[in-house]
Amino acid sequence: NPFLFKLWCHMFRRAVGAAPVLLRRKRVLVQVTATAGLATAVAFVQPRLARSFAVRFKATCSSGMDRGLVSCEWLKAELDSSREPLKLVDATWYLPGSPFAPPDGSEGAKSDYMRGPRLPGSVFFDIDAVSTPSPAGLPHMLPDEATFAAAMAVLGIQPETRVVAYDRLGIFSSPRFWYTLKVVFGHTAEVAVLDGGLPRWQELGYPLEDGSLLPPSAPESVATWVKDVAVPWDKAQMLRTIEARDALVIDARPGPRFHGEAPEPRPGMRSGHMPGSLNLPFLSLLAGPLRHGTLLPAPELKQVVLEAGVPEESLAPTGSSSQPIVNTCGSGLTACLVHLALHQLGVPLD
């Protein structure tokens, strides 16, 4: 009964702690535990029927963050509610010489955040600073565990902290923070990207902060963060993949760069693409004007992805495709946007 599911979800979201409730439904004994407003089901008998029940229950009680993307309207309502707090993170990064370059008069993304406007109570994640130095001089490589742990302590993010990331360019660099926190470091709490980012928030007339920030509080205790070293692929692994053609490689760069018809924005980088890769330009996944974009609705998103040559079986929510998907771009940012888009269509995080 859909009404009962919604009623249960409503009660669980207001429950304190994690009190178990036992239900009997069609000879299936299910233990439902409400934790952080999310109901999960564990079956003791007849697993197949119970799994179906659990999936429907979770879908009905979704917090809105389960696919890694939330609207500004959802976030405003969540911030106005008395439910668990959210940590808001400005993860803006500018790409010089592109449509996503710094605005006139900008002294950098962090300076723009400090000056405002910004979302109330938000903190700033510096993609360049929180990274592992590359011997080859490559920008913003994924951070090691110690660097990431120290940065999360400063930002006040613990393993149980719910997080929403945004940027000042609609949706451009914030998926990189989502990917780093949720996929690479396996954050157990919910993490999402704000669809439309700061421009959409401003457009709706929602509250903003300007000017001086409050003095930073003392850093949280440094938690243990474990990096999944199997998530990012290195050069040797990519060369083997290109030779064997045993993975679906998706390139997020614009078409002219992919086809070698336009130079790369960074000096010394060759244009063109990896043999056998598909081109899925990240801009094709966005609706609205540049620097104000939102992710396309799922039906349009799927059409764009399929037209790029991605097989439909690769979008299976169970990860049943025989080939892993590797997303790539110029420096590891917009590939994360493609990853987020594919996740909206059911592709598993890993």
C-alpha positions in Angstrom: 0.0 0.0 0.0 1.8 3.2 -1.2 0.0 5.3 1.5 1.3 3.1 4.3 4.8 3.3 2.9 4.7 7.0 2.9 3.2 7.1 6.4 6.0 4.8 7.7 8.6 7.0 6.0 7.0 10.1 7.6 7.2 8.6 11.0 10.8 7.2 10.6 12.1 10.6 9.5 10.9 12.0 12.8 12.1 9.1 14.9 15.0 9.5 17.3 17.7 6.9 17.1 17.3 3.6 15.3 14.4 1.7 16.8 13.6 -1.5 14.9 10.0 -2.2 13.8 8.8 -5.7 12.9 6.3 -6.1 10.1 4.5 -9.1 8.5 3.7 -8.8 4.9 2.6 -11.8 2.8 4.4 -14.3 5.0 7.6 -12.2 5.0 9.1 -11.1 8.2 11.0 -7.9 7.6 12.9 -5.8 10.1 12.8 -2.1 9.2 15.3 0.2 10.9 15.0 4.0 10.6 18.4 5.7 10.7 19.0 9.3 9.5 15.6 9.4 8.0 16.2 6.4 5.6 14.5 3.1 6.0 16.3 -0.1 5.1 14.8 -3.6 5.1 16.4 -6.8 6.1 14.6 -10.1 5.2 14.7 -13.2 7.3 12.6 -15.5 5.1 11.6 -15.6 1.5 14.5 -13.3 0.3 13.2 -12.6 -3.2 9.8 -11.3 -2.1 11.5 -9.3 0.7 14.0 -7.7 -1.7 11.2 -6.5 -3.8 9.5 -5.0 -0.7 12.8 -3.4 0.4 13.4 -1.7 -3.0 9.9 -0.3 -3.1 10.1 0.9 0.5 13.4 2.7 -0.1 12.1 4.3 -3.3 9.1 5.7 -1.4 11.2 6.9 1.5 14.0 8.4 -0.6 15.6 11.4 1.0 16.2 13.1 -2.3 19.9 12.5 -2.2 20.1 8.9 -3.2 21.1 9.6 -6.8 23.6 12.3 -5.9 21.6 15.2 -7.3 19.2 17.6 -5.5 17.3 20.6 -6.7 17.5 24.1 -5.1 13.9 23.8 -4.1 14.6 20.5 -2.2 17.6 21.9 -0.5 15.7 25.0 0.6 13.0 22.9 2.1 15.5 20.6 3.8 17.4 23.5 5.3 14.1 25.0 6.6 13.2 21.7 8.3 14.2 20.5 11.7 15.8 17.3 10.3 19.5 16.5 10.4 21.9 19.3 9.4 23.6 19.4 6.1 27.1 20.6 5.3 27.1 22.9 2.2 30.4 23.0 0.2 31.3 25.5 -2.5 33.5 23.4 -4.8 33.9 26.0 -7.5 36.9 25.7 -9.9 37.5 27.9 -13.0 39.0 26.8 -16.3 40.9 29.7 -17.8 40.5 30.2 -21.5 37.1 28.5 -21.6 33.4 29.4 -21.1 34.0 28.5 -17.5 36.8 31.0 -16.9 36.9 33.3 -13.9 34.5 36.3 -14.2 35.9 39.8 -14.7 37.5 41.1 -11.6 37.8 37.6 -9.9 40.8 36.9 -7.8 40.1 33.2 -7.9 37.3 30.8 -6.7 38.2 31.0 -3.1 38.3 34.7 -3.1 34.9 34.9 -4.8 33.5 32.5 -2.2 34.9 34.7 0.7 33.5 37.8 -0.9 30.2 36.3 -1.7 27.5 35.8 -2.5 27.5 32.2 -1.2 25.0 29.8 0.3 24.5 30.4 4.0 26.9 28.6 6.3 28.8 27.0 3.4 32.5 26.1 3.4 35.0 26.1 0.5 36.8 23.1 -0.9 39.9 24.0 -2.9 40.2 21.3 -5.6 43.8 22.4 -6.5 45.0 22.7 -2.9 43.5 19.4 -1.7 45.4 17.2 -4.1 48.5 15.1 -4.5 51.4 16.8 -6.2 52.2 15.3 -9.6 55.8 14.8 -10.7 54.7 15.6 -14.2 53.1 18.8 -13.0 49.5 17.6 -13.7 46.8 19.7 -12.0 44.5 18.6 -9.1 45.4 14.9 -8.9 43.2 13.0 -6.4 44.4 13.6 -2.8 46.1 10.9 -0.7 44.4 9.8 2.5 46.3 12.0 4.9 45.7 15.2 2.8 42.0 14.4 2.4 41.5 13.6 6.1 43.1 16.9 7.1 40.9 18.8 4.7 37.7 17.2 5.8 38.5 18.0 9.5 39.0 21.7 8.6 35.6 21.7 6.7 33.9 19.9 9.6 33.0 16.8 7.5 32.9 13.5 9.4 31.9 10.1 8.1 28.3 10.6 9.2 28.0 14.2 7.8 25.4 14.7 5.0 26.9 16.9 2.3 25.6 19.0 -0.6 28.2 20.5 -3.0 27.6 23.4 -5.4 29.5 25.7 -7.6 29.2 29.2 -9.0 28.9 28.0 -12.6 25.6 26.1 -12.5 26.9 22.6 -12.5 30.6 22.2 -13.6 33.2 21.5 -10.9 31.0 20.4 -8.0 30.6 16.9 -9.3 34.4 16.4 -8.8 33.9 16.9 -5.1 30.9 14.6 -5.0 33.0 12.0 -6.8 36.0 12.4 -4.6 34.0 12.2 -1.4 31.4 9.5 -2.3 33.2 7.3 -4.8 36.9 7.6 -4.2 36.7 7.8 -0.3 33.5 5.9 0.1 31.6 8.4 2.3 29.0 6.4 4.1 26.5 9.3 4.5 24.6 11.0 1.7 26.4 13.3 -0.7 24.7 15.2 -3.5 25.4 18.0 -6.1 23.1 21.0 -6.2 21.5 21.1 -9.6 22.0 24.6 -11.1 24.3 25.6 -8.2 24.6 29.2 -7.0 23.0 30.8 -10.2 19.8 28.8 -9.8 19.7 29.5 -6.0 20.0 33.2 -6.7 17.4 33.0 -9.5 14.9 31.6 -7.0 15.6 34.4 -4.6 16.7 32.2 -1.8 18.9 33.5 1.1 22.5 34.3 0.5 25.6 35.4 2.5 27.9 38.2 1.5 31.0 39.8 2.9 33.1 38.7 5.8 33.0 35.2 7.1 32.8 34.3 10.8 36.1 33.2 12.3 36.7 29.6 11.6 35.9 27.1 14.3 38.5 24.7 15.5 38.9 21.8 13.2 36.9 18.6 13.8 38.8 15.5 14.9 40.7 13.9 12.0 38.6 10.9 10.9 40.0 7.9 9.1 39.3 8.0 5.4 40.2 5.1 3.2 40.9 5.7 -0.5 39.6 3.1 -2.9 42.7 2.7 -5.1 40.8 0.6 -7.6 38.6 3.6 -8.6 41.0 5.8 -10.4 42.8 4.0 -13.3 46.5 4.9 -14.0 48.2 5.2 -17.3 49.4 1.6 -17.4 45.8 0.3 -16.8 44.5 2.6 -19.5 47.1 1.4 -22.1 46.1 -2.2 -21.4 42.4 -1.3 -21.8 43.0 0.5 -25.0 44.8 -2.5 -26.3 42.3 -5.1 -25.1 39.2 -2.9 -25.8 37.7 -4.4 -22.6 36.1 -1.2 -21.2 33.8 1.5 -22.4 35.9 4.7 -22.4 33.8 7.9 -22.4 35.5 11.2 -23.1 33.7 14.3 -21.6 35.5 17.0 -23.6 33.9 19.1 -26.4 33.7 17.5 -29.8 36.4 19.7 -31.5 38.9 18.8 -28.8 38.0 15.1 -29.0 38.4 15.1 -32.8 41.7 17.0 -32.7 40.2 20.0 -34.4 40.7 22.5 -31.5 43.7 23.0 -29.2 43.6 22.0 -25.6 43.3 24.8 -23.1 46.5 23.8 -21.4 49.8 24.4 -23.2 51.6 21.3 -24.3 48.7 18.9 -24.3 47.9 17.1 -27.5 44.4 17.1 -28.9 42.6 14.1 -30.2 41.4 11.1 -28.3 42.2 7.6 -27.0 41.6 4.9 -29.6 38.2 3.3 -29.3 36.8 6.0 -26.9 33.3 7.6 -27.3 32.7 11.3 -27.1 30.0 12.4 -24.7 30.6 16.2 -24.3 29.6 17.3 -20.8 27.8 20.3 -22.2 25.4 18.1 -24.1 24.2 16.8 -20.7 23.1 20.3 -19.5 20.1 22.4 -20.0 20.1 26.2 -19.9 22.7 28.8 -20.7 26.4 28.5 -20.0 27.4 29.0 -16.4 23.7 28.6 -15.4 23.2 25.0 -16.5 21.2 22.2 -14.8 21.4 18.5 -15.6 18.9 17.4 -18.3 15.8 15.5 -17.2 16.4 11.7 -17.2 14.5 10.9 -20.5 16.5 13.6 -22.4 19.7 12.5 -20.6 19.2 9.0 -21.7 18.6 10.0 -25.3 21.8 12.0 -25.4 23.8 9.2 -23.9 22.5 6.6 -26.3 23.1 8.9 -29.3 26.7 9.2 -28.2 27.0 5.4 -28.7 26.8 4.2 -25.1 25.0 0.8 -25.3 21.8 0.6 -23.4 22.9 -2.5 -21.5 25.7 -0.3 -20.0 23.0 1.7 -18.2 21.7 -1.4 -16.3 21.2 -0.5 -12.6 22.6 -3.8 -11.5 25.9 -3.2 -13.2 25.3 -6.3 -15.4 27.2 -4.9 -18.4 30.2 -7.0 -19.3 32.3 -3.9 -19.7 33.3 -1.4 -17.0 32.9 2.3 -17.8 35.8 4.6 -17.7 35.1 8.4 -17.8 37.8 10.7 -18.9 38.3 14.4 -19.7 41.1 17.0 -19.8 42.1 17.0 -16.1 39.6 14.9 -14.2 36.8 17.3 -13.6 34.1 17.1 -16.2 34.5 13.3 -16.3 32.9 13.4 -12.9 29.9 15.3 -14.3 29.5 12.5 -16.8 29.7 10.0 -14.0 27.0 11.8 -12.1 24.8 11.9 -15.2 25.2 8.2 -15.8 24.3 7.6 -12.2 21.0 9.3 -12.7 20.3 6.7 -15.4 21.0 3.8 -13.0 24.7 3.2 -13.5 26.2 2.1 -10.2 28.6 4.4 -8.5 31.5 1.9 -8.8 
